[in-house]
Amino acid sequence: MKSQPLANAELAVMELLWQSERLTARDIRERLYSDATKAQHGTVQRLLQRLEDKGFVTVDRSLFVHLFSAAISRQSYAGQQLESLADKLTAGSFTPLITHLIEHKKISRDEIDRIRALLDGQKDEAGPV
């Protein structure tokens, strides 16, 4: 499933859901708009409805208070968005992205080691070269 990019407000809601397993709309409103002078309940309800319609959020309606959960993991969403970006900018190749990140020191030594281990694992699965 390729997902569409989220608007900033939708992404803020998803960040909360990724951090917490399940939240009520009120929990989300209080965390997003803790210093708001007027009620933002309608805004949060609309955001949650859009996210549910897009398949990003599931709702447990079995209780009096509905509980909202992320239907997609942060890692899965990030991966889909990176694939989409690579498709748009580099004909699907990740090499320019990875090269840029390494050259501009955006990837730590630990992350490079992890990537190297993943690549070595892929090479082992493919058999001798």
Backbone as a printed PyTorch tensor [residue, N CA C, xyz], in Angstrom:
tensor([[[  0.8410,  -1.1800,   0.0000],
         [  0.0000,   0.0000,   0.0000],
         [  0.8800,   1.2350,   0.0000]],

        [[  0.7820,   2.0410,  -1.0120],
         [  1.4970,   3.3050,  -1.0490],
         [  0.6050,   4.3610,  -0.4300]],

        [[  1.1420,   5.0420,   0.5540],
         [  0.3460,   6.0580,   1.2370],
         [  0.7060,   7.4360,   0.7350]],

        [[ -0.2640,   8.3040,   0.8180],
         [ -0.0490,   9.6750,   0.4170],
         [  0.6400,  10.4240,   1.5430]],

        [[  1.3300,  11.5070,   1.2190],
         [  1.9840,  12.2680,   2.2850],
         [  0.9440,  12.8980,   3.2090]],

        [[  1.3100,  13.0320,   4.4550],
         [  0.4170,  13.6390,   5.4340],
         [  0.6610,  15.1330,   5.5280]],

        [[ -0.4090,  15.8770,   5.7470],
         [ -0.2870,  17.3060,   6.0280],
         [  0.3710,  17.4590,   7.3990]],

        [[  0.9440,  18.6150,   7.6790],
         [  1.6410,  18.8300,   8.9440],
         [  0.7630,  18.5520,  10.1570]],

        [[ -0.4810,  18.9960,  10.1390],
         [ -1.3850,  18.7740,  11.2710],
         [ -1.6810,  17.2810,  11.4330]],

        [[ -1.8540,  16.5670,  10.3150],
         [ -2.0930,  15.1260,  10.3750],
         [ -0.8620,  14.4080,  10.9340]],

        [[  0.2990,  14.8460,  10.4940],
         [  1.5390,  14.2410,  10.9690],
         [  1.7230,  14.4770,  12.4670]],

        [[  1.3130,  15.6380,  12.9610],
         [  1.3950,  15.9220,  14.4020],
         [  0.5230,  14.9400,  15.1890]],

        [[ -0.6550,  14.6410,  14.6800],
         [ -1.5360,  13.6610,  15.3360],
         [ -0.8900,  12.2850,  15.2950]],

        [[ -0.3440,  11.9130,  14.1410],
         [  0.2930,  10.6010,  14.0250],
         [  1.4900,  10.4880,  14.9670]],

        [[  2.2580,  11.5480,  15.1300],
         [  3.3960,  11.5250,  16.0570],
         [  2.9230,  11.1630,  17.4620]],

        [[  1.8090,  11.7510,  17.8830],
         [  1.2570,  11.4310,  19.2000],
         [  0.8370,   9.9660,  19.2810]],

        [[  0.2010,   9.4830,  18.2240],
         [ -0.2550,   8.0910,  18.2230],
         [  0.9110,   7.1080,  18.1480]],

        [[  1.9820,   7.4850,  17.4790],
         [  3.1630,   6.6250,  17.4390],
         [  3.8480,   6.5730,  18.8060]],

        [[  3.7460,   7.6530,  19.5570],
         [  4.3610,   7.6990,  20.8830],
         [  3.5200,   6.9720,  21.9300]],

        [[  2.2160,   6.9900,  21.7580],
         [  1.2920,   6.3660,  22.7050],
         [  0.4880,   5.3160,  21.9600]],

        [[  0.2090,   4.2230,  22.6150],
         [ -0.4900,   3.1410,  21.9170],
         [ -1.8990,   3.5280,  21.4930]],

        [[ -2.6580,   4.1170,  22.4340],
         [ -4.0410,   4.5110,  22.1390],
         [ -4.3510,   5.8060,  22.8780]],

        [[ -5.0590,   6.6980,  22.1890],
         [ -5.4250,   7.9790,  22.7870],
         [ -6.8680,   8.3180,  22.4550]],

        [[ -7.4910,   9.0810,  23.3190],
         [ -8.8170,   9.6250,  23.0220],
         [ -8.6300,  10.9230,  22.2470]],

        [[ -9.6890,  11.3870,  21.6260],
         [ -9.6270,  12.6730,  20.9230],
         [ -9.2720,  13.7860,  21.9040]],

        [[ -9.7960,  13.6820,  23.1150],
         [ -9.4960,  14.6990,  24.1280],
         [ -8.0090,  14.7070,  24.4740]],

        [[ -7.4180,  13.5100,  24.6410],
         [ -5.9780,  13.4190,  24.9110],
         [ -5.1820,  14.1210,  23.8080]],

        [[ -5.5610,  13.8420,  22.5890],
         [ -4.8620,  14.4230,  21.4360],
         [ -5.0210,  15.9390,  21.4420]],

        [[ -6.2440,  16.4140,  21.6440],
         [ -6.4940,  17.8570,  21.6730],
         [ -5.6660,  18.5350,  22.7620]],

        [[ -5.6430,  17.9470,  23.9500],
         [ -4.9050,  18.5550,  25.0580],
         [ -3.4000,  18.5790,  24.8010]],

        [[ -2.8930,  17.5890,  24.0980],
         [ -1.4550,  17.5550,  23.8020],
         [ -1.0780,  18.4790,  22.6510]],

        [[ -1.9550,  18.5570,  21.6530],
         [ -1.6540,  19.4190,  20.5030],
         [ -1.9110,  20.8930,  20.7900]],

        [[ -2.9530,  21.1660,  21.5490],
         [ -3.3830,  22.5420,  21.7740],
         [ -3.4420,  22.8440,  23.2690]],

        [[ -2.3830,  22.5390,  23.9890],
         [ -2.3870,  22.6990,  25.4420],
         [ -2.5720,  24.1480,  25.8830]],

        [[ -2.1310,  25.0950,  25.0890],
         [ -2.2530,  26.5050,  25.4740],
         [ -3.2980,  27.2620,  24.6470]],

        [[ -4.1550,  26.5320,  23.9710],
         [ -5.1790,  27.1720,  23.1400],
         [ -6.1930,  27.9080,  24.0150]],

        [[ -6.6240,  29.0610,  23.5550],
         [ -7.5970,  29.8370,  24.3140],
         [ -9.0260,  29.4460,  23.9680]],

        [[ -9.2230,  28.7930,  22.8370],
         [-10.5630,  28.3350,  22.4790],
         [-10.5210,  26.8470,  22.1510]],

        [[-11.6420,  26.2380,  22.2270],
         [-11.7290,  24.7930,  22.0070],
         [-11.2870,  24.4250,  20.5900]],

        [[-10.5200,  23.3720,  20.4920],
         [-10.0400,  22.8700,  19.2010],
         [-10.5870,  21.4690,  18.9280]],

        [[-11.6610,  21.1210,  19.6310],
         [-12.2090,  19.7710,  19.5240],
         [-12.6110,  19.4250,  18.0870]],

        [[-13.2820,  20.3400,  17.4250],
         [-13.7260,  20.0930,  16.0450],
         [-12.5660,  19.8620,  15.1040]],

        [[-11.4880,  20.6220,  15.2910],
         [-10.3040,  20.4680,  14.4540],
         [ -9.7070,  19.0770,  14.6180]],

        [[ -9.5620,  18.6460,  15.8680],
         [ -8.9980,  17.3200,  16.1350],
         [ -9.9030,  16.2320,  15.5760]],

        [[-11.2090,  16.3880,  15.7310],
         [-12.1540,  15.3980,  15.1940],
         [-12.0100,  15.2830,  13.6750]],

        [[-11.8920,  16.4250,  12.9960],
         [-11.7320,  16.4010,  11.5300],
         [-10.4120,  15.7380,  11.1330]],

        [[ -9.3510,  16.0420,  11.8530],
         [ -8.0600,  15.4220,  11.5550],
         [ -8.1310,  13.9060,  11.7380]],

        [[ -8.7250,  13.4770,  12.8230],
         [ -8.8550,  12.0390,  13.0800],
         [ -9.7170,  11.3570,  12.0250]],

        [[-10.7780,  12.0200,  11.5980],
         [-11.6390,  11.4440,  10.5640],
         [-10.8890,  11.3100,   9.2460]],

        [[-10.1290,  12.3430,   8.8800],
         [ -9.3330,  12.2760,   7.6470],
         [ -8.3050,  11.1550,   7.7240]],

        [[ -7.6400,  11.0410,   8.8750],
         [ -6.6370,   9.9890,   9.0360],
         [ -7.2670,   8.6010,   8.9930]],

        [[ -8.4540,   8.4720,   9.5550],
         [ -9.1550,   7.1890,   9.4840],
         [ -9.5580,   6.8870,   8.0390]],

        [[-10.0680,   7.8800,   7.3300],
         [-10.4650,   7.6920,   5.9330],
         [ -9.2760,   7.2760,   5.0580]],

        [[ -8.0940,   7.8010,   5.3660],
         [ -6.8840,   7.4780,   4.6080],
         [ -6.2630,   6.1470,   5.0260]],

        [[ -6.7680,   5.5590,   6.1110],
         [ -6.2520,   4.2830,   6.5680],
         [ -5.0720,   4.3780,   7.5220]],

        [[ -4.8140,   5.5560,   8.0630],
         [ -3.6920,   5.7450,   8.9820],
         [ -4.0790,   5.4880,  10.4320]],

        [[ -5.3510,   5.5890,  10.7490],
         [ -5.8250,   5.4920,  12.1210],
         [ -6.9460,   4.4700,  12.2030]],

        [[ -6.9420,   3.6920,  13.2900],
         [ -8.0660,   2.8140,  13.5940],
         [ -8.7410,   3.3470,  14.8550]],

        [[-10.0280,   3.0470,  14.9800],
         [-10.8020,   3.5430,  16.1060],
         [-11.4910,   2.3830,  16.7990]],

        [[-11.3290,   2.3250,  18.1120],
         [-12.0490,   1.3520,  18.9250],
         [-13.2980,   2.0570,  19.4320]],

        [[-14.4390,   1.6880,  18.8590],
         [-15.7100,   2.3230,  19.2100],
         [-16.5150,   1.4730,  20.2060]],

        [[-15.8730,   0.4630,  20.7910],
         [-16.5890,  -0.4320,  21.6990],
         [-16.8460,   0.1970,  23.0670]],

        [[-16.1380,   1.2450,  23.3860],
         [-16.3170,   1.9320,  24.6600],
         [-17.0610,   3.2380,  24.4410]],

        [[-17.5120,   3.8400,  25.5340],
         [-18.1900,   5.1340,  25.4430],
         [-17.2550,   6.1870,  24.8470]],

        [[-15.9930,   6.1710,  25.2960],
         [-14.9730,   7.0800,  24.7600],
         [-14.1970,   6.3220,  23.6930]],

        [[-14.1540,   6.8500,  22.4900],
         [-13.4450,   6.1940,  21.3970],
         [-11.9420,   6.3120,  21.5910]],

        [[-11.2410,   5.2290,  21.2850],
         [ -9.7880,   5.1960,  21.3890],
         [ -9.1770,   5.0900,  20.0010]],

        [[ -8.2300,   5.9590,  19.7270],
         [ -7.5950,   6.0370,  18.4130],
         [ -6.1910,   5.4450,  18.4880]],

        [[ -5.8170,   4.6880,  17.4500],
         [ -4.5030,   4.0510,  17.3700],
         [ -3.9540,   4.2430,  15.9640]],

        [[ -2.6410,   4.2230,  15.8690],
         [ -1.9880,   4.2840,  14.5560],
         [ -2.1930,   2.9480,  13.8530]],

        [[ -2.6020,   2.9840,  12.6060],
         [ -2.7900,   1.7710,  11.8090],
         [ -1.5530,   1.4510,  10.9860]],

        [[ -0.6020,   2.3610,  10.9750],
         [  0.6310,   2.2020,  10.2210],
         [  1.7720,   2.6650,  11.1230]],

        [[  2.8840,   1.9740,  11.0970],
         [  4.0180,   2.3450,  11.9380],
         [  4.7560,   3.5420,  11.3470]],

        [[  5.4880,   4.2350,  12.1870],
         [  6.3160,   5.3590,  11.7340],
         [  7.3110,   4.8750,  10.6840]],

        [[  7.9310,   3.7290,  10.9340],
         [  8.9300,   3.1940,  10.0070],
         [  8.3090,   2.8670,   8.6550]],

        [[  7.1360,   2.2830,   8.6600],
         [  6.4600,   1.9520,   7.4120],
         [  6.1080,   3.2210,   6.6270]],

        [[  5.5660,   4.2170,   7.3390],
         [  5.2140,   5.4810,   6.6770],
         [  6.4620,   6.1480,   6.1000]],

        [[  7.5230,   6.2000,   6.9040],
         [  8.7600,   6.8370,   6.4380],
         [  9.2990,   6.1090,   5.2080]],

        [[  9.2770,   4.7910,   5.2400],
         [  9.7630,   4.0210,   4.1020],
         [  8.9670,   4.2990,   2.8340]],

        [[  7.6460,   4.3660,   2.9800],
         [  6.7960,   4.6530,   1.8200],
         [  7.0790,   6.0460,   1.2570]],

        [[  7.2730,   7.0090,   2.1390],
         [  7.5360,   8.3690,   1.6860],
         [  8.9110,   8.4810,   1.0400]],

        [[  9.8950,   7.7510,   1.5650],
         [ 11.2220,   7.7470,   0.9470],
         [ 11.1850,   7.1060,  -0.4360]],

        [[ 10.4280,   6.0200,  -0.5640],
         [ 10.2890,   5.3890,  -1.8770],
         [  9.6320,   6.3430,  -2.8670]],

        [[  8.6170,   7.0440,  -2.4160],
         [  7.9260,   8.0050,  -3.2800],
         [  8.8740,   9.1290,  -3.7080]],

        [[  9.6640,   9.6180,  -2.7620],
         [ 10.6270,  10.6780,  -3.0670],
         [ 11.6720,  10.1900,  -4.0660]],

        [[ 12.1810,   8.9780,  -3.8510],
         [ 13.1670,   8.4210,  -4.7790],
         [ 12.5580,   8.2510,  -6.1710]],

        [[ 11.3070,   7.7950,  -6.2390],
         [ 10.6340,   7.6460,  -7.5360],
         [ 10.5490,   8.9860,  -8.2600]],

        [[ 10.1970,  10.0300,  -7.5280],
         [ 10.0130,  11.3520,  -8.1320],
         [ 11.3290,  11.9990,  -8.5530]],

        [[ 12.3540,  11.8740,  -7.7040],
         [ 13.5730,  12.6460,  -7.9210],
         [ 14.6980,  11.8990,  -8.6180]],

        [[ 14.7650,  10.5900,  -8.4460],
         [ 15.9320,   9.8570,  -8.9470],
         [ 15.5480,   8.5590,  -9.6480]],

        [[ 14.3820,   8.5310, -10.2550],
         [ 13.9060,   7.3520, -10.9940],
         [ 13.9450,   6.0880, -10.1290]],

        [[ 13.6950,   6.2570,  -8.8310],
         [ 13.6090,   5.1200,  -7.9310],
         [ 14.9160,   4.6950,  -7.2970]],

        [[ 16.0120,   5.3460,  -7.6370],
         [ 17.3130,   4.9760,  -7.0830],
         [ 17.5340,   5.6580,  -5.7260]],

        [[ 18.0140,   4.8800,  -4.7670],
         [ 18.3400,   5.4310,  -3.4510],
         [ 19.8000,   5.8610,  -3.3500]],

        [[ 20.6000,   5.5180,  -4.3400],
         [ 22.0250,   5.8270,  -4.2910],
         [ 22.2930,   7.3220,  -4.1100]],

        [[ 21.6390,   8.2130,  -4.8770],
         [ 21.9070,   9.6440,  -4.6580],
         [ 21.5270,  10.1060,  -3.2520]],

        [[ 20.4500,   9.5780,  -2.7120],
         [ 20.0240,   9.9500,  -1.3650],
         [ 21.0570,   9.5020,  -0.3340]],

        [[ 21.4540,   8.2440,  -0.4060],
         [ 22.4110,   7.7170,   0.5610],
         [ 23.7620,   8.4110,   0.4200]],

        [[ 24.1990,   8.6270,  -0.8200],
         [ 25.4620,   9.3150,  -1.0640],
         [ 25.4300,  10.7170,  -0.4610]],

        [[ 24.3510,  11.4370,  -0.6850],
         [ 24.2130,  12.7900,  -0.1310],
         [ 24.2840,  12.7660,   1.3930]],

        [[ 23.5640,  11.8440,   2.0110],
         [ 23.5360,  11.7730,   3.4740],
         [ 24.9250,  11.4640,   4.0430]],

        [[ 25.6500,  10.5830,   3.3880],
         [ 26.9900,  10.2370,   3.8640],
         [ 27.9480,  11.4010,   3.6530]],

        [[ 27.9220,  11.9920,   2.4500],
         [ 28.8410,  13.0950,   2.1470],
         [ 28.6070,  14.3040,   3.0350]],

        [[ 27.3780,  14.5340,   3.4390],
         [ 27.0560,  15.6990,   4.2790],
         [ 26.9650,  15.3320,   5.7640]],

        [[ 27.4940,  14.1480,   6.0820],
         [ 27.5820,  13.6790,   7.4670],
         [ 26.2470,  13.7250,   8.2080]],

        [[ 25.1960,  13.2900,   7.5170],
         [ 23.8560,  13.2090,   8.1000],
         [ 23.5760,  11.8140,   8.6520]],

        [[ 24.5180,  10.8970,   8.4290],
         [ 24.3910,   9.5330,   8.9290],
         [ 25.5730,   9.2860,   9.8630]],

        [[ 25.2630,   8.7990,  11.0560],
         [ 26.3210,   8.5410,  12.0370],
         [ 27.1020,   7.2800,  11.6710]],

        [[ 28.2460,   7.1060,  12.2970],
         [ 29.0650,   5.9160,  12.0880],
         [ 28.2680,   4.6610,  12.4610]],

        [[ 27.5030,   4.7270,  13.5640],
         [ 26.6760,   3.5790,  13.9760],
         [ 25.6360,   3.2420,  12.9100]],

        [[ 25.0310,   4.2700,  12.3160],
         [ 24.0290,   4.0310,  11.2750],
         [ 24.6750,   3.4310,  10.0280]],

        [[ 25.8610,   3.9110,   9.6890],
         [ 26.5840,   3.3560,   8.5350],
         [ 26.9070,   1.8850,   8.7950]],

        [[ 27.3520,   1.5730,  10.0120],
         [ 27.6570,   0.1840,  10.3640],
         [ 26.4080,  -0.6880,  10.2670]],

        [[ 25.2760,  -0.1500,  10.7040],
         [ 24.0140,  -0.9090,  10.6290],
         [ 23.6280,  -1.1630,   9.1680]],

        [[ 23.7600,  -0.1540,   8.3220],
         [ 23.4590,  -0.2990,   6.9030],
         [ 24.4030,  -1.3320,   6.2750]],

        [[ 25.6820,  -1.2560,   6.6430],
         [ 26.6710,  -2.2050,   6.1080],
         [ 26.2940,  -3.6360,   6.5050]],

        [[ 25.8740,  -3.8250,   7.7580],
         [ 25.4730,  -5.1610,   8.2140],
         [ 24.2510,  -5.6540,   7.4490]],

        [[ 23.3030,  -4.7620,   7.1970],
         [ 22.1210,  -5.1480,   6.4110],
         [ 22.5180,  -5.5530,   4.9950]],

        [[ 23.4050,  -4.7590,   4.3920],
         [ 23.8560,  -5.0740,   3.0340],
         [ 24.6290,  -6.3890,   3.0060]],

        [[ 25.4850,  -6.6130,   4.0070],
         [ 26.2270,  -7.8710,   4.0670],
         [ 25.2710,  -9.0490,   4.2170]],

        [[ 24.2030,  -8.8780,   4.9720],
         [ 23.1910,  -9.9200,   5.1360],
         [ 22.5060, -10.2190,   3.8140]],

        [[ 22.2300,  -9.1880,   3.0320],
         [ 21.6030,  -9.3740,   1.7170],
         [ 22.5550, -10.1160,   0.7940]],

        [[ 23.8320,  -9.7760,   0.8540],
         [ 24.8290, -10.4320,   0.0060],
         [ 24.9190, -11.9140,   0.3670]],

        [[ 24.9020, -12.2460,   1.6670],
         [ 24.9590, -13.6370,   2.1160],
         [ 23.7730, -14.4330,   1.6330]],

        [[ 22.5750, -13.8140,   1.6400],
         [ 21.3550, -14.4970,   1.1960],
         [ 21.3870, -14.7610,  -0.3120]],

        [[ 22.0640, -13.8930,  -1.0690],
         [ 22.1310, -14.0430,  -2.5150],
         [ 23.0880, -15.1450,  -2.9220]],

        [[ 23.9450, -15.5770,  -2.0080],
         [ 24.9160, -16.6250,  -2.3200],
         [ 26.2140, -16.0350,  -2.8080]],

        [[ 27.1570, -16.8740,  -3.1390],
         [ 28.4860, -16.3860,  -3.5900],
         [ 28.3580, -15.5900,  -4.8800]],

        [[ 29.1870, -14.5830,  -4.9480],
         [ 29.1740, -13.7140,  -6.1410],
         [ 30.2130, -14.1400,  -7.1210]]])
